[in-house]
Amino acid sequence: MREVWGWDFGDLSTVTVHVRRLRGKVEDDPARPRLIQTVWGVGYRFGTTPRQEAV
């Protein structure tokens, strides 16, 4: 975190907690996230959900 922010940003679990809270707000099933995905060893990425087109 120091390399990103230039100062101690707190505990690394701070990011994990914020991501969990975001998932609780935006995911249909936070236990199986589709919008905010974890990339182990790298970080997080925003996924997409295919939209259904009106017929």
N, CA, C and O atoms as a CHARMM CRD file, in Angstrom:
* protein
*
  220
    1    1 MET  N      0.81800  -1.19200   0.00000 PROA 1      0.00000
    2    1 MET  CA     0.00000   0.00000   0.00000 PROA 1      0.00000
    3    1 MET  C      0.86200   1.25700   0.00000 PROA 1      0.00000
    4    1 MET  O      0.50000   2.27800  -0.58300 PROA 1      0.00000
    5    2 ARG  N      1.98200   1.16100   0.65000 PROA 2      0.00000
    6    2 ARG  CA     2.85600   2.32800   0.72900 PROA 2      0.00000
    7    2 ARG  C      3.29100   2.77000  -0.66800 PROA 2      0.00000
    8    2 ARG  O      3.39700   3.96800  -0.93100 PROA 2      0.00000
    9    3 GLU  N      3.54600   1.80400  -1.57400 PROA 3      0.00000
   10    3 GLU  CA     3.97200   2.14100  -2.92700 PROA 3      0.00000
   11    3 GLU  C      2.86700   2.84700  -3.70800 PROA 3      0.00000
   12    3 GLU  O      3.14100   3.68400  -4.56900 PROA 3      0.00000
   13    4 VAL  N      1.61800   2.50400  -3.40200 PROA 4      0.00000
   14    4 VAL  CA     0.48400   3.10600  -4.10900 PROA 4      0.00000
   15    4 VAL  C      0.13100   4.46500  -3.52900 PROA 4      0.00000
   16    4 VAL  O     -0.00200   5.44100  -4.26700 PROA 4      0.00000
   17    5 TRP  N     -0.01900   4.53500  -2.21800 PROA 5      0.00000
   18    5 TRP  CA    -0.52800   5.74700  -1.57600 PROA 5      0.00000
   19    5 TRP  C      0.56800   6.67500  -1.07100 PROA 5      0.00000
   20    5 TRP  O      0.31200   7.85400  -0.82800 PROA 5      0.00000
   21    6 GLY  N      1.80400   6.15600  -0.90700 PROA 6      0.00000
   22    6 GLY  CA     2.88300   6.99700  -0.42000 PROA 6      0.00000
   23    6 GLY  C      2.94400   7.09800   1.09500 PROA 6      0.00000
   24    6 GLY  O      3.77000   7.83600   1.63200 PROA 6      0.00000
   25    7 TRP  N      2.09200   6.37500   1.78400 PROA 7      0.00000
   26    7 TRP  CA     2.08600   6.35500   3.23500 PROA 7      0.00000
   27    7 TRP  C      1.38500   5.08600   3.68500 PROA 7      0.00000
   28    7 TRP  O      0.71300   4.42500   2.89300 PROA 7      0.00000
   29    8 ASP  N      1.54300   4.74800   4.94800 PROA 8      0.00000
   30    8 ASP  CA     0.88200   3.54800   5.46800 PROA 8      0.00000
   31    8 ASP  C     -0.62100   3.74800   5.42400 PROA 8      0.00000
   32    8 ASP  O     -1.14900   4.71800   5.96900 PROA 8      0.00000
   33    9 PHE  N     -1.29300   2.83100   4.77800 PROA 9      0.00000
   34    9 PHE  CA    -2.72500   2.96000   4.55600 PROA 9      0.00000
   35    9 PHE  C     -3.54100   2.13200   5.53500 PROA 9      0.00000
   36    9 PHE  O     -4.76700   2.09200   5.43400 PROA 9      0.00000
   37   10 GLY  N     -2.89700   1.48500   6.45800 PROA 10     0.00000
   38   10 GLY  CA    -3.61300   0.62900   7.38400 PROA 10     0.00000
   39   10 GLY  C     -3.34500  -0.82600   7.05400 PROA 10     0.00000
   40   10 GLY  O     -2.36600  -1.15700   6.38600 PROA 10     0.00000
   41   11 ASP  N     -4.20300  -1.66500   7.51800 PROA 11     0.00000
   42   11 ASP  CA    -4.05700  -3.09900   7.33200 PROA 11     0.00000
   43   11 ASP  C     -4.48200  -3.51000   5.92500 PROA 11     0.00000
   44   11 ASP  O     -5.36000  -2.88100   5.33400 PROA 11     0.00000
   45   12 LEU  N     -3.86800  -4.55400   5.38800 PROA 12     0.00000
   46   12 LEU  CA    -4.24600  -5.03600   4.06000 PROA 12     0.00000
   47   12 LEU  C     -5.68600  -5.53100   4.01900 PROA 12     0.00000
   48   12 LEU  O     -6.30600  -5.53600   2.95500 PROA 12     0.00000
   49   13 SER  N     -6.22300  -5.94500   5.15700 PROA 13     0.00000
   50   13 SER  CA    -7.60800  -6.41300   5.17300 PROA 13     0.00000
   51   13 SER  C     -8.59200  -5.27000   4.94400 PROA 13     0.00000
   52   13 SER  O     -9.77400  -5.51500   4.70600 PROA 13     0.00000
   53   14 THR  N     -8.12400  -4.02800   5.01400 PROA 14     0.00000
   54   14 THR  CA    -8.99100  -2.87900   4.74400 PROA 14     0.00000
   55   14 THR  C     -9.59700  -2.97600   3.35100 PROA 14     0.00000
   56   14 THR  O    -10.79200  -2.73900   3.17900 PROA 14     0.00000
   57   15 VAL  N     -8.79500  -3.31700   2.36700 PROA 15     0.00000
   58   15 VAL  CA    -9.28700  -3.44800   0.99500 PROA 15     0.00000
   59   15 VAL  C    -10.29300  -4.58800   0.91300 PROA 15     0.00000
   60   15 VAL  O    -11.34500  -4.44300   0.29100 PROA 15     0.00000
   61   16 THR  N     -9.98100  -5.71200   1.53100 PROA 16     0.00000
   62   16 THR  CA   -10.87100  -6.87300   1.51700 PROA 16     0.00000
   63   16 THR  C    -12.23100  -6.53100   2.10400 PROA 16     0.00000
   64   16 THR  O    -13.26200  -6.92800   1.56100 PROA 16     0.00000
   65   17 VAL  N    -12.23800  -5.80500   3.20000 PROA 17     0.00000
   66   17 VAL  CA   -13.49400  -5.41500   3.85000 PROA 17     0.00000
   67   17 VAL  C    -14.31000  -4.51000   2.93700 PROA 17     0.00000
   68   17 VAL  O    -15.52300  -4.69000   2.82500 PROA 17     0.00000
   69   18 HSD  N    -13.68300  -3.55400   2.29000 PROA 18     0.00000
   70   18 HSD  CA   -14.40700  -2.65100   1.39600 PROA 18     0.00000
   71   18 HSD  C    -14.95900  -3.39500   0.18000 PROA 18     0.00000
   72   18 HSD  O    -16.07800  -3.12700  -0.25700 PROA 18     0.00000
   73   19 VAL  N    -14.18500  -4.31900  -0.35900 PROA 19     0.00000
   74   19 VAL  CA   -14.66700  -5.10800  -1.49700 PROA 19     0.00000
   75   19 VAL  C    -15.85900  -5.95700  -1.07300 PROA 19     0.00000
   76   19 VAL  O    -16.83200  -6.07200  -1.81900 PROA 19     0.00000
   77   20 ARG  N    -15.79700  -6.55100   0.11200 PROA 20     0.00000
   78   20 ARG  CA   -16.92200  -7.36000   0.60900 PROA 20     0.00000
   79   20 ARG  C    -18.17800  -6.50300   0.75300 PROA 20     0.00000
   80   20 ARG  O    -19.27300  -6.94200   0.40200 PROA 20     0.00000
   81   21 ARG  N    -18.02600  -5.30300   1.26000 PROA 21     0.00000
   82   21 ARG  CA   -19.18200  -4.41200   1.41500 PROA 21     0.00000
   83   21 ARG  C    -19.74500  -3.98800   0.06000 PROA 21     0.00000
   84   21 ARG  O    -20.96200  -3.92300  -0.11400 PROA 21     0.00000
   85   22 LEU  N    -18.86800  -3.70000  -0.89400 PROA 22     0.00000
   86   22 LEU  CA   -19.33000  -3.36200  -2.24700 PROA 22     0.00000
   87   22 LEU  C    -20.08600  -4.52400  -2.87400 PROA 22     0.00000
   88   22 LEU  O    -21.14000  -4.33700  -3.48200 PROA 22     0.00000
   89   23 ARG  N    -19.54200  -5.71900  -2.72000 PROA 23     0.00000
   90   23 ARG  CA   -20.22500  -6.89800  -3.26200 PROA 23     0.00000
   91   23 ARG  C    -21.60800  -7.06200  -2.64400 PROA 23     0.00000
   92   23 ARG  O    -22.55700  -7.43900  -3.33200 PROA 23     0.00000
   93   24 GLY  N    -21.72300  -6.78500  -1.37000 PROA 24     0.00000
   94   24 GLY  CA   -23.01800  -6.88100  -0.70500 PROA 24     0.00000
   95   24 GLY  C    -24.03400  -5.91100  -1.28000 PROA 24     0.00000
   96   24 GLY  O    -25.23900  -6.15400  -1.21000 PROA 24     0.00000
   97   25 LYS  N    -23.55800  -4.81900  -1.84500 PROA 25     0.00000
   98   25 LYS  CA   -24.45700  -3.81200  -2.41100 PROA 25     0.00000
   99   25 LYS  C    -24.77000  -4.04500  -3.88200 PROA 25     0.00000
  100   25 LYS  O    -25.87300  -3.73000  -4.33000 PROA 25     0.00000
  101   26 VAL  N    -23.81700  -4.59300  -4.65000 PROA 26     0.00000
  102   26 VAL  CA   -24.02100  -4.66000  -6.09900 PROA 26     0.00000
  103   26 VAL  C    -24.23800  -6.06800  -6.64900 PROA 26     0.00000
  104   26 VAL  O    -24.76200  -6.21900  -7.75300 PROA 26     0.00000
  105   27 GLU  N    -23.85200  -7.08100  -5.91500 PROA 27     0.00000
  106   27 GLU  CA   -23.97700  -8.44700  -6.42200 PROA 27     0.00000
  107   27 GLU  C    -25.33700  -9.04100  -6.06100 PROA 27     0.00000
  108   27 GLU  O    -25.87500  -8.77900  -4.98500 PROA 27     0.00000
  109   28 ASP  N    -25.88600  -9.84300  -6.97500 PROA 28     0.00000
  110   28 ASP  CA   -27.10900 -10.58400  -6.66100 PROA 28     0.00000
  111   28 ASP  C    -26.82100 -11.63900  -5.59700 PROA 28     0.00000
  112   28 ASP  O    -27.62600 -11.85000  -4.69000 PROA 28     0.00000
  113   29 ASP  N    -25.67300 -12.29900  -5.71200 PROA 29     0.00000
  114   29 ASP  CA   -25.24000 -13.31200  -4.75200 PROA 29     0.00000
  115   29 ASP  C    -23.78400 -13.01200  -4.38600 PROA 29     0.00000
  116   29 ASP  O    -22.87300 -13.45800  -5.08300 PROA 29     0.00000
  117   30 PRO  N    -23.55200 -12.26600  -3.30700 PROA 30     0.00000
  118   30 PRO  CA   -22.19100 -11.87300  -2.94400 PROA 30     0.00000
  119   30 PRO  C    -21.24400 -13.05600  -2.71900 PROA 30     0.00000
  120   30 PRO  O    -20.02900 -12.90900  -2.85500 PROA 30     0.00000
  121   31 ALA  N    -21.78900 -14.22200  -2.37700 PROA 31     0.00000
  122   31 ALA  CA   -20.94700 -15.39700  -2.17300 PROA 31     0.00000
  123   31 ALA  C    -20.41400 -15.94700  -3.49400 PROA 31     0.00000
  124   31 ALA  O    -19.42500 -16.68100  -3.51300 PROA 31     0.00000
  125   32 ARG  N    -21.07500 -15.58900  -4.60300 PROA 32     0.00000
  126   32 ARG  CA   -20.64400 -16.00300  -5.94100 PROA 32     0.00000
  127   32 ARG  C    -20.56200 -14.76600  -6.82800 PROA 32     0.00000
  128   32 ARG  O    -21.39100 -14.58500  -7.71900 PROA 32     0.00000
  129   33 PRO  N    -19.57700 -13.92100  -6.59000 PROA 33     0.00000
  130   33 PRO  CA   -19.50300 -12.63000  -7.28800 PROA 33     0.00000
  131   33 PRO  C    -19.26600 -12.76600  -8.78400 PROA 33     0.00000
  132   33 PRO  O    -18.48200 -13.60100  -9.23400 PROA 33     0.00000
  133   34 ARG  N    -19.96600 -11.92100  -9.54700 PROA 34     0.00000
  134   34 ARG  CA   -19.79400 -11.86300 -10.99200 PROA 34     0.00000
  135   34 ARG  C    -19.31300 -10.48500 -11.43200 PROA 34     0.00000
  136   34 ARG  O    -18.67100 -10.35700 -12.47500 PROA 34     0.00000
  137   35 LEU  N    -19.61300  -9.46900 -10.65800 PROA 35     0.00000
  138   35 LEU  CA   -19.24800  -8.10400 -11.04000 PROA 35     0.00000
  139   35 LEU  C    -17.88100  -7.68900 -10.50500 PROA 35     0.00000
  140   35 LEU  O    -17.10400  -7.05200 -11.21700 PROA 35     0.00000
  141   36 ILE  N    -17.58500  -8.04100  -9.26800 PROA 36     0.00000
  142   36 ILE  CA   -16.28000  -7.74400  -8.67400 PROA 36     0.00000
  143   36 ILE  C    -15.62000  -9.08800  -8.39600 PROA 36     0.00000
  144   36 ILE  O    -15.99000  -9.79000  -7.45500 PROA 36     0.00000
  145   37 GLN  N    -14.65200  -9.43500  -9.21500 PROA 37     0.00000
  146   37 GLN  CA   -14.03000 -10.75300  -9.14900 PROA 37     0.00000
  147   37 GLN  C    -12.64800 -10.66500  -8.51800 PROA 37     0.00000
  148   37 GLN  O    -11.91600  -9.69600  -8.72100 PROA 37     0.00000
  149   38 THR  N    -12.30500 -11.69300  -7.74800 PROA 38     0.00000
  150   38 THR  CA   -10.98400 -11.78100  -7.14900 PROA 38     0.00000
  151   38 THR  C    -10.05100 -12.49600  -8.11100 PROA 38     0.00000
  152   38 THR  O    -10.37600 -13.56600  -8.62600 PROA 38     0.00000
  153   39 VAL  N     -8.89900 -11.90500  -8.34900 PROA 39     0.00000
  154   39 VAL  CA    -7.84200 -12.54500  -9.13500 PROA 39     0.00000
  155   39 VAL  C     -6.74200 -12.85900  -8.13000 PROA 39     0.00000
  156   39 VAL  O     -5.97800 -11.97700  -7.73900 PROA 39     0.00000
  157   40 TRP  N     -6.66600 -14.11400  -7.71600 PROA 40     0.00000
  158   40 TRP  CA    -5.75200 -14.51000  -6.65100 PROA 40     0.00000
  159   40 TRP  C     -4.31700 -14.16900  -7.00700 PROA 40     0.00000
  160   40 TRP  O     -3.84600 -14.46500  -8.10500 PROA 40     0.00000
  161   41 GLY  N     -3.63400 -13.54700  -6.07100 PROA 41     0.00000
  162   41 GLY  CA    -2.24300 -13.16600  -6.25000 PROA 41     0.00000
  163   41 GLY  C     -2.05000 -11.86600  -7.01400 PROA 41     0.00000
  164   41 GLY  O     -0.92600 -11.38500  -7.15200 PROA 41     0.00000
  165   42 VAL  N     -3.16300 -11.28600  -7.52000 PROA 42     0.00000
  166   42 VAL  CA    -3.07100 -10.05600  -8.30900 PROA 42     0.00000
  167   42 VAL  C     -3.90200  -8.94700  -7.68600 PROA 42     0.00000
  168   42 VAL  O     -3.38900  -7.86000  -7.42100 PROA 42     0.00000
  169   43 GLY  N     -5.18700  -9.21500  -7.44900 PROA 43     0.00000
  170   43 GLY  CA    -6.08500  -8.19400  -6.90400 PROA 43     0.00000
  171   43 GLY  C     -7.51600  -8.45700  -7.31400 PROA 43     0.00000
  172   43 GLY  O     -8.01900  -9.57100  -7.16600 PROA 43     0.00000
  173   44 TYR  N     -8.16500  -7.44200  -7.82600 PROA 44     0.00000
  174   44 TYR  CA    -9.57000  -7.53900  -8.20600 PROA 44     0.00000
  175   44 TYR  C     -9.75700  -7.02900  -9.62100 PROA 44     0.00000
  176   44 TYR  O     -8.94800  -6.25100 -10.12700 PROA 44     0.00000
  177   45 ARG  N    -10.82600  -7.47300 -10.25300 PROA 45     0.00000
  178   45 ARG  CA   -11.19100  -6.95000 -11.56600 PROA 45     0.00000
  179   45 ARG  C    -12.70700  -6.85800 -11.62700 PROA 45     0.00000
  180   45 ARG  O    -13.42800  -7.58500 -10.94500 PROA 45     0.00000
  181   46 PHE  N    -13.15900  -5.94500 -12.46200 PROA 46     0.00000
  182   46 PHE  CA   -14.58600  -5.79700 -12.68000 PROA 46     0.00000
  183   46 PHE  C    -14.98700  -6.72300 -13.81000 PROA 46     0.00000
  184   46 PHE  O    -14.45800  -6.63700 -14.91800 PROA 46     0.00000
  185   47 GLY  N    -15.92700  -7.60800 -13.51900 PROA 47     0.00000
  186   47 GLY  CA   -16.45200  -8.50600 -14.53300 PROA 47     0.00000
  187   47 GLY  C    -17.67700  -7.88000 -15.16300 PROA 47     0.00000
  188   47 GLY  O    -18.10900  -6.79400 -14.77600 PROA 47     0.00000
  189   48 THR  N    -18.22000  -8.56700 -16.12100 PROA 48     0.00000
  190   48 THR  CA   -19.43800  -8.08800 -16.76500 PROA 48     0.00000
  191   48 THR  C    -20.47400  -9.18700 -16.74200 PROA 48     0.00000
  192   48 THR  O    -20.14800 -10.37300 -16.70800 PROA 48     0.00000
  193   49 THR  N    -21.69900  -8.78400 -16.75800 PROA 49     0.00000
  194   49 THR  CA   -22.81100  -9.70800 -16.84300 PROA 49     0.00000
  195   49 THR  C    -23.48200  -9.48000 -18.18200 PROA 49     0.00000
  196   49 THR  O    -23.87100  -8.35300 -18.49100 PROA 49     0.00000
  197   50 PRO  N    -23.62600 -10.53500 -18.99100 PROA 50     0.00000
  198   50 PRO  CA   -24.28100 -10.33700 -20.28500 PROA 50     0.00000
  199   50 PRO  C    -25.70100  -9.81500 -20.11300 PROA 50     0.00000
  200   50 PRO  O    -26.44900 -10.29100 -19.25900 PROA 50     0.00000
  201   51 ARG  N    -26.05600  -8.85000 -20.91600 PROA 51     0.00000
  202   51 ARG  CA   -27.41400  -8.30000 -20.86400 PROA 51     0.00000
  203   51 ARG  C    -28.31300  -9.08800 -21.80400 PROA 51     0.00000
  204   51 ARG  O    -27.89600  -9.50700 -22.88400 PROA 51     0.00000
  205   52 GLN  N    -29.53300  -9.27800 -21.37900 PROA 52     0.00000
  206   52 GLN  CA   -30.50100  -9.91700 -22.25700 PROA 52     0.00000
  207   52 GLN  C    -31.10800  -8.85000 -23.14500 PROA 52     0.00000
  208   52 GLN  O    -31.54700  -7.80300 -22.66900 PROA 52     0.00000
  209   53 GLU  N    -31.12800  -9.12000 -24.41300 PROA 53     0.00000
  210   53 GLU  CA   -31.72800  -8.19200 -25.35900 PROA 53     0.00000
  211   53 GLU  C    -33.23400  -8.41900 -25.39900 PROA 53     0.00000
  212   53 GLU  O    -33.70200  -9.55500 -25.32100 PROA 53     0.00000
  213   54 ALA  N    -33.97500  -7.34700 -25.51800 PROA 54     0.00000
  214   54 ALA  CA   -35.43200  -7.46000 -25.63200 PROA 54     0.00000
  215   54 ALA  C    -35.76900  -8.11900 -26.96200 PROA 54     0.00000
  216   54 ALA  O    -35.17200  -7.81100 -27.99400 PROA 54     0.00000
  217   55 VAL  N    -36.72100  -9.01500 -26.92000 PROA 55     0.00000
  218   55 VAL  CA   -37.11800  -9.72500 -28.14300 PROA 55     0.00000
  219   55 VAL  C    -38.34900  -9.10500 -28.72800 PROA 55     0.00000
  220   55 VAL  O    -38.83900  -9.56200 -29.76100 PROA 55     0.00000
